[in-house]
């Protein structure tokens, strides 16, 4: 394996990182951004290839919403064709790009990062399945076929041991061809510190107020409905408690349902939906909050848990999927879907200063073990393995 400081071993390696050109506020986009930066520090020569349709095709697709989809955005997530630049190794940074291995394969060794296959795992669950259109189901099936094909062309990288296990049990993939490479956290940006007055004014954050922070979407698997029921208990027990829900609207029907739920629980005044928060402001929201919460029933990694810990913010999260793996003993874990247990845990953290201090220290120590530099070094090791495999195959 290439050590983080051994730049010479990677000098000149041309890496094509396939990623969507989107703002760096999603976990997958942050992954691609940080990976490119740290690969460059290791001496590699990364370049990006976007999956978003461009030119005449992009303009034509922009007018195709009549079928109930945004074709341009959808095909950026599930691309069918690519113009491949010259490179030594091709890295598909999201598992939904794996369909390309069947429809438009790159001309060299491939590494595919699998953040999760949750849409496939929940496809038969009426409450959690994410497919909003039959086309979505078909394209996700194609991507899963692509992952099976990936082990013949290159190597797979999974964010967590849990994600790796789902690939072996749900798709029948060979565990020997899947490396676990955890995500990292930017300790320069995500760290404890006083919240600037301008940020407090921008988001109307009172100093010392008991804020509960949730960073994520309204996707049903994220457990926001249960969080609202849990927070109703918090609001009764902790005067002035406010729930900050950070994340753009990506599931409009769910968002409206959550707003109705907040109204029915008489907590609408204590729940604030912050839709567009730039990544530069996220660390300050963590630092302004007394506790961060992630109640997901399915999570391939759980980057908000790591970011909160790096800021010294106590964490309460569900004991589900990859979350216990990431949180370790540095968070309060509750059964997924148990709003009563979640509410009780949040109240306990908010009212017990000794517990908050202990969780903060444990979280800082745990977050320090997850670095983007380590992620890049381990990924570089996968590139070398893919190149070695190609060399064997061509003999």
TORNUGU-433914 format. One record per residue (C-alpha): x, y, z; chain; residue number from 1. Coordinates in nm, 2 decimals, padded with zeros to 4 digits, always signed. Each point is the difference from the previous one (the first is absolute). Last residue first. Example, Ala and Ser with C-alpha at 12.3 -4.5 7.8 and 13.67 -1.06 7.14 Angstrom:
<guzas>
+--------+--------+--------+--------+-----+
:   east :  north :     up : chaine : num :
+--------+--------+--------+--------+-----+
: +01.37 : -00.11 : +00.71 :      A :   2 :
: -00.14 : -00.34 : +00.07 :      A :   1 :
+--------+--------+--------+--------+-----+
</guzas>
This chain:
<guzas>
+--------+--------+--------+--------+-----+
:   east :  north :     up : chaine : num :
+--------+--------+--------+--------+-----+
: -00.01 : -01.17 : -02.07 :      A : 395 :
: -00.29 : +00.24 : -00.03 :      A : 394 :
: -00.19 : -00.12 : +00.30 :      A : 393 :
: +00.30 : +00.02 : +00.23 :      A : 392 :
: +00.07 : +00.36 : -00.10 :      A : 391 :
: -00.37 : +00.09 : +00.05 :      A : 390 :
: +00.02 : -00.15 : +00.36 :      A : 389 :
: +00.31 : +00.21 : +00.08 :      A : 388 :
: -00.17 : +00.31 : -00.13 :      A : 387 :
: -00.30 : -00.07 : +00.22 :      A : 386 :
: +00.22 : -00.07 : +00.30 :      A : 385 :
: +00.18 : +00.33 : -00.06 :      A : 384 :
: -00.33 : +00.18 : -00.01 :      A : 383 :
: -00.11 : -00.17 : +00.32 :      A : 382 :
: +00.32 : +00.12 : +00.18 :      A : 381 :
: -00.08 : +00.35 : -00.12 :      A : 380 :
: -00.34 : -00.04 : +00.17 :      A : 379 :
: +00.18 : -00.08 : +00.33 :      A : 378 :
: +00.21 : +00.31 : -00.03 :      A : 377 :
: -00.30 : +00.22 : -00.10 :      A : 376 :
: -00.21 : -00.11 : +00.30 :      A : 375 :
: +00.30 : +00.05 : +00.23 :      A : 374 :
: +00.04 : +00.35 : -00.12 :      A : 373 :
: -00.37 : +00.05 : +00.04 :      A : 372 :
: +00.04 : -00.07 : +00.37 :      A : 371 :
: -00.20 : -00.22 : +00.24 :      A : 370 :
: +00.20 : -00.08 : +00.32 :      A : 369 :
: -00.04 : +00.36 : +00.13 :      A : 368 :
: -00.38 : -00.05 : -00.01 :      A : 367 :
: +00.03 : -00.26 : +00.28 :      A : 366 :
: +00.20 : +00.22 : +00.23 :      A : 365 :
: -00.23 : +00.30 : -00.05 :      A : 364 :
: -00.30 : -00.22 : +00.05 :      A : 363 :
: +00.12 : -00.14 : +00.33 :      A : 362 :
: +00.07 : +00.35 : +00.13 :      A : 361 :
: -00.34 : +00.13 : -00.11 :      A : 360 :
: -00.18 : -00.30 : +00.14 :      A : 359 :
: +00.16 : +00.05 : +00.34 :      A : 358 :
: -00.08 : +00.37 : +00.01 :      A : 357 :
: -00.36 : -00.06 : -00.10 :      A : 356 :
: -00.03 : -00.27 : +00.26 :      A : 355 :
: +00.13 : +00.23 : +00.27 :      A : 354 :
: -00.24 : +00.28 : -00.11 :      A : 353 :
: -00.30 : -00.23 : +00.04 :      A : 352 :
: -00.32 : +00.19 : -00.11 :      A : 351 :
: +00.04 : +00.00 : -00.38 :      A : 350 :
: +00.15 : -00.35 : -00.01 :      A : 349 :
: -00.27 : -00.15 : +00.21 :      A : 348 :
: -00.27 : +00.18 : -00.20 :      A : 347 :
: +00.14 : -00.13 : -00.33 :      A : 346 :
: +00.01 : -00.35 : +00.14 :      A : 345 :
: -00.35 : +00.01 : +00.12 :      A : 344 :
: -00.13 : +00.13 : -00.33 :      A : 343 :
: +00.18 : -00.27 : -00.19 :      A : 342 :
: -00.13 : -00.27 : +00.23 :      A : 341 :
: -00.35 : +00.12 : -00.05 :      A : 340 :
: +00.04 : +00.04 : -00.37 :      A : 339 :
: +00.11 : -00.36 : -00.05 :      A : 338 :
: +00.05 : -00.03 : -00.38 :      A : 337 :
: +00.36 : -00.11 : +00.03 :      A : 336 :
: +00.10 : -00.12 : +00.35 :      A : 335 :
: +00.21 : +00.26 : +00.17 :      A : 334 :
: +00.37 : +00.07 : +00.01 :      A : 333 :
: +00.16 : +00.27 : +00.21 :      A : 332 :
: +00.33 : +00.09 : -00.17 :      A : 331 :
: +00.38 : -00.04 : +00.05 :      A : 330 :
: +00.00 : -00.38 : +00.06 :      A : 329 :
: +00.02 : -00.07 : -00.37 :      A : 328 :
: -00.16 : +00.27 : -00.21 :      A : 327 :
: +00.11 : -00.13 : -00.34 :      A : 326 :
: -00.07 : -00.36 : +00.05 :      A : 325 :
: -00.31 : +00.07 : +00.20 :      A : 324 :
: -00.13 : +00.21 : -00.29 :      A : 323 :
: +00.07 : -00.25 : -00.28 :      A : 322 :
: -00.35 : -00.16 : +00.00 :      A : 321 :
: -00.20 : +00.08 : +00.32 :      A : 320 :
: +00.06 : +00.09 : +00.36 :      A : 319 :
: -00.16 : +00.34 : -00.06 :      A : 318 :
: +00.18 : +00.31 : +00.09 :      A : 317 :
: +00.06 : +00.25 : +00.29 :      A : 316 :
: +00.32 : +00.20 : -00.04 :      A : 315 :
: +00.17 : +00.25 : +00.23 :      A : 314 :
: +00.17 : +00.30 : -00.19 :      A : 313 :
: +00.38 : +00.02 : +00.03 :      A : 312 :
: +00.03 : +00.14 : -00.35 :      A : 311 :
: +00.16 : -00.32 : -00.13 :      A : 310 :
: -00.28 : -00.20 : +00.17 :      A : 309 :
: -00.26 : +00.20 : -00.20 :      A : 308 :
: +00.19 : -00.06 : -00.33 :      A : 307 :
: +00.03 : -00.38 : +00.08 :      A : 306 :
: -00.37 : -00.04 : +00.07 :      A : 305 :
: -00.09 : +00.22 : -00.30 :      A : 304 :
: +00.20 : -00.24 : -00.22 :      A : 303 :
: -00.24 : -00.30 : +00.06 :      A : 302 :
: +00.15 : -00.30 : -00.18 :      A : 301 :
: -00.23 : -00.20 : -00.21 :      A : 300 :
: -00.30 : +00.11 : +00.20 :      A : 299 :
: -00.34 : -00.18 : +00.04 :      A : 298 :
: -00.23 : +00.04 : +00.30 :      A : 297 :
: +00.11 : +00.36 : +00.03 :      A : 296 :
: -00.04 : +00.18 : +00.34 :      A : 295 :
: +00.30 : +00.24 : -00.04 :      A : 294 :
: +00.01 : +00.25 : +00.29 :      A : 293 :
: +00.24 : +00.28 : +00.09 :      A : 292 :
: +00.01 : +00.14 : +00.35 :      A : 291 :
: +00.05 : +00.34 : +00.17 :      A : 290 :
: +00.01 : +00.18 : -00.33 :      A : 289 :
: +00.20 : +00.32 : -00.08 :      A : 288 :
: +00.31 : -00.20 : -00.08 :      A : 287 :
: -00.18 : -00.22 : -00.24 :      A : 286 :
: -00.16 : +00.31 : -00.17 :      A : 285 :
: +00.35 : +00.15 : -00.02 :      A : 284 :
: +00.14 : -00.30 : -00.17 :      A : 283 :
: -00.28 : +00.01 : -00.26 :      A : 282 :
: +00.06 : +00.36 : -00.10 :      A : 281 :
: +00.28 : -00.06 : -00.25 :      A : 280 :
: -00.21 : -00.29 : -00.14 :      A : 279 :
: -00.26 : +00.25 : -00.12 :      A : 278 :
: -00.34 : -00.03 : +00.16 :      A : 277 :
: -00.30 : +00.00 : -00.23 :      A : 276 :
: -00.31 : -00.16 : +00.15 :      A : 275 :
: +00.00 : +00.10 : +00.37 :      A : 274 :
: -00.33 : -00.14 : +00.13 :      A : 273 :
: -00.06 : +00.13 : +00.35 :      A : 272 :
: -00.20 : -00.19 : +00.26 :      A : 271 :
: -00.09 : +00.17 : +00.33 :      A : 270 :
: -00.30 : +00.20 : -00.12 :      A : 269 :
: -00.13 : -00.31 : -00.19 :      A : 268 :
: +00.00 : -00.19 : +00.33 :      A : 267 :
: -00.38 : -00.04 : +00.06 :      A : 266 :
: +00.02 : -00.37 : -00.09 :      A : 265 :
: -00.25 : +00.04 : -00.28 :      A : 264 :
: +00.20 : +00.30 : -00.13 :      A : 263 :
: +00.33 : -00.20 : +00.00 :      A : 262 :
: -00.18 : -00.28 : -00.18 :      A : 261 :
: -00.14 : +00.23 : -00.26 :      A : 260 :
: +00.36 : +00.13 : -00.06 :      A : 259 :
: +00.12 : -00.35 : -00.03 :      A : 258 :
: -00.26 : -00.09 : -00.25 :      A : 257 :
: +00.08 : +00.30 : -00.21 :      A : 256 :
: +00.37 : -00.11 : +00.00 :      A : 255 :
: -00.09 : -00.35 : -00.08 :      A : 254 :
: -00.20 : +00.11 : -00.31 :      A : 253 :
: +00.29 : +00.22 : -00.10 :      A : 252 :
: +00.27 : -00.26 : +00.02 :      A : 251 :
: +00.32 : +00.18 : -00.11 :      A : 250 :
: -00.05 : +00.32 : +00.21 :      A : 249 :
: +00.34 : +00.12 : +00.09 :      A : 248 :
: +00.16 : -00.11 : +00.34 :      A : 247 :
: +00.03 : +00.13 : +00.35 :      A : 246 :
: -00.27 : -00.07 : +00.26 :      A : 245 :
: +00.06 : +00.21 : +00.31 :      A : 244 :
: -00.21 : -00.12 : +00.29 :      A : 243 :
: -00.05 : +00.26 : +00.28 :      A : 242 :
: +00.00 : -00.04 : +00.37 :      A : 241 :
: -00.12 : +00.31 : +00.19 :      A : 240 :
: -00.10 : -00.19 : +00.32 :      A : 239 :
: +00.12 : -00.36 : +00.01 :      A : 238 :
: -00.26 : -00.26 : +00.11 :      A : 237 :
: -00.30 : +00.09 : -00.22 :      A : 236 :
: +00.20 : +00.08 : -00.30 :      A : 235 :
: +00.21 : -00.32 : +00.04 :      A : 234 :
: -00.32 : -00.21 : +00.00 :      A : 233 :
: -00.12 : +00.17 : -00.33 :      A : 232 :
: +00.36 : -00.06 : -00.12 :      A : 231 :
: -00.06 : -00.38 : +00.00 :      A : 230 :
: -00.31 : +00.04 : -00.22 :      A : 229 :
: +00.19 : +00.23 : -00.23 :      A : 228 :
: +00.29 : -00.25 : -00.01 :      A : 227 :
: -00.24 : -00.28 : -00.09 :      A : 226 :
: -00.12 : +00.20 : -00.30 :      A : 225 :
: +00.37 : +00.08 : -00.09 :      A : 224 :
: +00.10 : -00.37 : -00.01 :      A : 223 :
: +00.26 : +00.02 : -00.27 :      A : 222 :
: -00.15 : -00.30 : -00.19 :      A : 221 :
: -00.30 : +00.23 : -00.09 :      A : 220 :
: +00.22 : +00.23 : -00.20 :      A : 219 :
: -00.04 : +00.35 : +00.14 :      A : 218 :
: +00.37 : +00.07 : -00.05 :      A : 217 :
: +00.29 : +00.04 : +00.24 :      A : 216 :
: +00.16 : +00.20 : +00.28 :      A : 215 :
: -00.20 : -00.01 : +00.33 :      A : 214 :
: +00.10 : +00.24 : +00.28 :      A : 213 :
: -00.16 : +00.03 : +00.35 :      A : 212 :
: +00.05 : +00.36 : +00.13 :      A : 211 :
: -00.01 : +00.07 : +00.37 :      A : 210 :
: +00.07 : +00.37 : +00.00 :      A : 209 :
: +00.34 : +00.11 : +00.13 :      A : 208 :
: +00.04 : +00.29 : -00.24 :      A : 207 :
: -00.31 : +00.06 : -00.20 :      A : 206 :
: +00.01 : -00.11 : -00.36 :      A : 205 :
: -00.20 : +00.21 : -00.25 :      A : 204 :
: +00.16 : -00.17 : -00.30 :      A : 203 :
: +00.17 : +00.31 : -00.15 :      A : 202 :
: +00.04 : +00.17 : +00.34 :      A : 201 :
: +00.17 : -00.30 : +00.15 :      A : 200 :
: +00.22 : -00.02 : -00.31 :      A : 199 :
: +00.10 : +00.36 : +00.02 :      A : 198 :
: +00.08 : -00.02 : +00.37 :      A : 197 :
: +00.25 : -00.27 : -00.08 :      A : 196 :
: -00.05 : -00.34 : +00.18 :      A : 195 :
: +00.28 : -00.07 : +00.25 :      A : 194 :
: +00.21 : -00.31 : -00.09 :      A : 193 :
: +00.01 : -00.38 : -00.01 :      A : 192 :
: +00.12 : -00.14 : -00.33 :      A : 191 :
: -00.14 : -00.09 : -00.34 :      A : 190 :
: +00.19 : +00.23 : -00.24 :      A : 189 :
: +00.36 : -00.10 : +00.08 :      A : 188 :
: -00.11 : -00.34 : +00.11 :      A : 187 :
: -00.14 : -00.09 : -00.34 :      A : 186 :
: -00.18 : -00.33 : +00.06 :      A : 185 :
: +00.07 : -00.33 : -00.15 :      A : 184 :
: -00.18 : -00.28 : -00.19 :      A : 183 :
: +00.07 : -00.36 : +00.08 :      A : 182 :
: +00.18 : -00.23 : -00.25 :      A : 181 :
: -00.13 : -00.36 : +00.02 :      A : 180 :
: +00.14 : -00.21 : -00.29 :      A : 179 :
: -00.22 : -00.22 : -00.21 :      A : 178 :
: +00.15 : -00.27 : -00.23 :      A : 177 :
: +00.04 : -00.26 : +00.27 :      A : 176 :
: -00.36 : +00.05 : +00.11 :      A : 175 :
: -00.12 : -00.16 : -00.33 :      A : 174 :
: -00.33 : +00.14 : -00.10 :      A : 173 :
: -00.33 : -00.17 : +00.07 :      A : 172 :
: -00.21 : +00.31 : -00.06 :      A : 171 :
: -00.20 : +00.01 : +00.33 :      A : 170 :
: +00.24 : -00.19 : +00.23 :      A : 169 :
: +00.34 : +00.10 : -00.14 :      A : 168 :
: -00.08 : +00.35 : -00.09 :      A : 167 :
: -00.20 : +00.05 : +00.32 :      A : 166 :
: +00.31 : -00.11 : +00.20 :      A : 165 :
: +00.22 : +00.25 : -00.17 :      A : 164 :
: -00.24 : +00.27 : +00.09 :      A : 163 :
: +00.01 : -00.11 : +00.36 :      A : 162 :
: +00.38 : -00.01 : +00.00 :      A : 161 :
: -00.01 : +00.36 : -00.10 :      A : 160 :
: +00.07 : +00.24 : -00.29 :      A : 159 :
: +00.03 : -00.28 : -00.25 :      A : 158 :
: +00.27 : -00.02 : -00.28 :      A : 157 :
: -00.05 : -00.23 : -00.29 :      A : 156 :
: +00.28 : -00.13 : -00.23 :      A : 155 :
: +00.06 : -00.04 : -00.37 :      A : 154 :
: -00.15 : -00.14 : -00.32 :      A : 153 :
: -00.15 : -00.34 : +00.12 :      A : 152 :
: -00.09 : +00.14 : +00.34 :      A : 151 :
: -00.17 : +00.29 : -00.17 :      A : 150 :
: -00.25 : -00.23 : -00.18 :      A : 149 :
: -00.19 : -00.07 : +00.32 :      A : 148 :
: +00.01 : +00.37 : +00.06 :      A : 147 :
: -00.14 : +00.07 : -00.35 :      A : 146 :
: -00.29 : -00.24 : +00.06 :      A : 145 :
: -00.08 : +00.22 : +00.31 :      A : 144 :
: +00.02 : +00.31 : -00.22 :      A : 143 :
: -00.24 : -00.16 : -00.25 :      A : 142 :
: -00.25 : -00.08 : +00.28 :      A : 141 :
: +00.03 : +00.37 : +00.11 :      A : 140 :
: -00.08 : +00.10 : -00.36 :      A : 139 :
: -00.31 : -00.22 : -00.01 :      A : 138 :
: -00.13 : +00.12 : +00.34 :      A : 137 :
: +00.05 : +00.37 : -00.10 :      A : 136 :
: -00.18 : -00.06 : -00.33 :      A : 135 :
: -00.30 : -00.13 : +00.19 :      A : 134 :
: -00.03 : +00.34 : +00.18 :      A : 133 :
: +00.02 : +00.12 : +00.36 :      A : 132 :
: +00.23 : -00.28 : +00.11 :      A : 131 :
: +00.10 : +00.08 : +00.35 :      A : 130 :
: -00.13 : -00.31 : +00.18 :      A : 129 :
: -00.05 : +00.08 : +00.37 :      A : 128 :
: -00.37 : -00.04 : +00.08 :      A : 127 :
: -00.09 : -00.25 : -00.27 :      A : 126 :
: +00.30 : -00.21 : +00.08 :      A : 125 :
: +00.07 : -00.23 : -00.31 :      A : 124 :
: +00.28 : +00.22 : -00.14 :      A : 123 :
: +00.16 : +00.06 : +00.34 :      A : 122 :
: +00.33 : -00.18 : -00.06 :      A : 121 :
: +00.02 : +00.13 : -00.35 :      A : 120 :
: -00.05 : +00.36 : +00.10 :      A : 119 :
: +00.25 : -00.06 : +00.29 :      A : 118 :
: +00.29 : -00.11 : -00.22 :      A : 117 :
: +00.26 : +00.20 : +00.19 :      A : 116 :
: +00.30 : +00.22 : -00.04 :      A : 115 :
: +00.14 : -00.24 : -00.26 :      A : 114 :
: +00.33 : +00.13 : -00.15 :      A : 113 :
: +00.09 : -00.15 : -00.34 :      A : 112 :
: +00.36 : -00.06 : -00.11 :      A : 111 :
: +00.06 : -00.07 : -00.37 :      A : 110 :
: +00.29 : -00.11 : -00.21 :      A : 109 :
: +00.01 : +00.15 : -00.36 :      A : 108 :
: -00.20 : +00.10 : -00.31 :      A : 107 :
: -00.31 : +00.11 : +00.19 :      A : 106 :
: -00.32 : -00.20 : -00.04 :      A : 105 :
: -00.30 : +00.16 : -00.18 :      A : 104 :
: -00.32 : -00.21 : +00.05 :      A : 103 :
: +00.10 : -00.28 : +00.23 :      A : 102 :
: +00.27 : +00.16 : +00.21 :      A : 101 :
: -00.20 : +00.32 : -00.03 :      A : 100 :
: -00.27 : -00.16 : +00.22 :      A :  99 :
: +00.25 : +00.05 : +00.29 :      A :  98 :
: -00.07 : +00.37 : +00.02 :      A :  97 :
: -00.26 : -00.06 : +00.27 :      A :  96 :
: +00.28 : -00.13 : +00.23 :      A :  95 :
: +00.16 : +00.35 : +00.03 :      A :  94 :
: +00.36 : +00.10 : -00.04 :      A :  93 :
: +00.06 : -00.19 : -00.33 :      A :  92 :
: +00.38 : -00.01 : +00.00 :      A :  91 :
: +00.18 : -00.05 : -00.33 :      A :  90 :
: +00.37 : -00.10 : -00.01 :      A :  89 :
: +00.30 : +00.09 : -00.22 :      A :  88 :
: -00.19 : +00.28 : -00.17 :      A :  87 :
: -00.09 : +00.13 : -00.35 :      A :  86 :
: -00.33 : +00.17 : +00.00 :      A :  85 :
: -00.33 : -00.20 : -00.02 :      A :  84 :
: -00.30 : +00.15 : -00.17 :      A :  83 :
: -00.28 : -00.15 : +00.20 :      A :  82 :
: -00.33 : -00.18 : -00.06 :      A :  81 :
: -00.28 : -00.14 : +00.20 :      A :  80 :
: +00.02 : +00.22 : +00.31 :      A :  79 :
: -00.22 : -00.08 : +00.31 :      A :  78 :
: +00.05 : +00.31 : +00.23 :      A :  77 :
: +00.08 : +00.24 : -00.28 :      A :  76 :
: -00.27 : -00.18 : -00.20 :      A :  75 :
: -00.26 : +00.10 : +00.27 :      A :  74 :
: +00.11 : +00.36 : +00.02 :      A :  73 :
: -00.03 : +00.04 : -00.38 :      A :  72 :
: -00.32 : -00.20 : -00.02 :      A :  71 :
: -00.19 : +00.19 : +00.27 :      A :  70 :
: -00.28 : -00.26 : +00.04 :      A :  69 :
: -00.38 : -00.01 : -00.02 :      A :  68 :
: -00.02 : -00.06 : -00.38 :      A :  67 :
: -00.05 : +00.37 : -00.07 :      A :  66 :
: +00.34 : +00.09 : +00.15 :      A :  65 :
: +00.16 : -00.03 : -00.34 :      A :  64 :
: +00.09 : +00.37 : -00.08 :      A :  63 :
: +00.34 : -00.01 : +00.18 :      A :  62 :
: +00.07 : -00.32 : -00.19 :      A :  61 :
: +00.03 : +00.19 : -00.33 :      A :  60 :
: +00.25 : +00.25 : +00.15 :      A :  59 :
: +00.21 : -00.28 : +00.14 :      A :  58 :
: +00.00 : -00.19 : -00.33 :      A :  57 :
: +00.09 : +00.31 : -00.19 :      A :  56 :
: +00.31 : +00.06 : +00.22 :      A :  55 :
: +00.03 : -00.18 : +00.33 :      A :  54 :
: -00.13 : -00.30 : +00.18 :      A :  53 :
: +00.12 : -00.01 : +00.36 :      A :  52 :
: +00.23 : -00.29 : +00.07 :      A :  51 :
: +00.30 : +00.22 : +00.04 :      A :  50 :
: +00.36 : -00.12 : -00.05 :      A :  49 :
: +00.25 : +00.13 : +00.26 :      A :  48 :
: +00.37 : -00.01 : -00.01 :      A :  47 :
: +00.25 : -00.16 : +00.25 :      A :  46 :
: +00.38 : +00.02 : -00.05 :      A :  45 :
: +00.15 : -00.20 : +00.28 :      A :  44 :
: +00.27 : +00.14 : +00.23 :      A :  43 :
: -00.15 : -00.08 : +00.34 :      A :  42 :
: -00.10 : +00.36 : +00.03 :      A :  41 :
: -00.19 : -00.04 : -00.33 :      A :  40 :
: -00.18 : -00.30 : +00.14 :      A :  39 :
: -00.09 : +00.22 : +00.30 :      A :  38 :
: -00.17 : +00.26 : -00.21 :      A :  37 :
: -00.19 : -00.24 : -00.22 :      A :  36 :
: -00.12 : -00.21 : +00.29 :      A :  35 :
: -00.12 : +00.31 : +00.18 :      A :  34 :
: -00.22 : +00.11 : -00.29 :      A :  33 :
: -00.14 : -00.34 : -00.08 :      A :  32 :
: -00.09 : -00.07 : +00.36 :      A :  31 :
: -00.15 : +00.34 : +00.04 :      A :  30 :
: -00.22 : -00.07 : -00.31 :      A :  29 :
: -00.11 : -00.33 : +00.15 :      A :  28 :
: -00.09 : +00.15 : +00.34 :      A :  27 :
: -00.20 : +00.28 : -00.15 :      A :  26 :
: +00.08 : +00.37 : +00.06 :      A :  25 :
: +00.28 : +00.03 : -00.26 :      A :  24 :
: -00.21 : +00.16 : -00.26 :      A :  23 :
: -00.05 : -00.22 : -00.31 :      A :  22 :
: +00.21 : -00.11 : -00.29 :      A :  21 :
: -00.08 : -00.37 : +00.01 :      A :  20 :
: +00.30 : -00.23 : +00.04 :      A :  19 :
: +00.23 : -00.23 : -00.20 :      A :  18 :
: +00.36 : +00.03 : +00.13 :      A :  17 :
: +00.24 : -00.08 : -00.28 :      A :  16 :
: +00.34 : -00.08 : +00.17 :      A :  15 :
: +00.33 : +00.06 : -00.18 :      A :  14 :
: +00.28 : -00.14 : +00.21 :      A :  13 :
: +00.30 : +00.24 : -00.05 :      A :  12 :
: +00.15 : -00.04 : +00.34 :      A :  11 :
: -00.19 : -00.25 : +00.21 :      A :  10 :
: +00.29 : -00.18 : +00.17 :      A :   9 :
: +00.19 : +00.33 : +00.04 :      A :   8 :
: -00.27 : +00.16 : +00.21 :      A :   7 :
: +00.07 : -00.22 : +00.30 :      A :   6 :
: -00.14 : +00.22 : +00.27 :      A :   5 :
: -00.34 : -00.17 : +00.04 :      A :   4 :
: +00.16 : -00.35 : -00.02 :      A :   3 :
: -00.06 : -00.20 : -00.32 :      A :   2 :
: -00.12 : -00.35 : +00.08 :      A :   1 :
+--------+--------+--------+--------+-----+
</guzas>
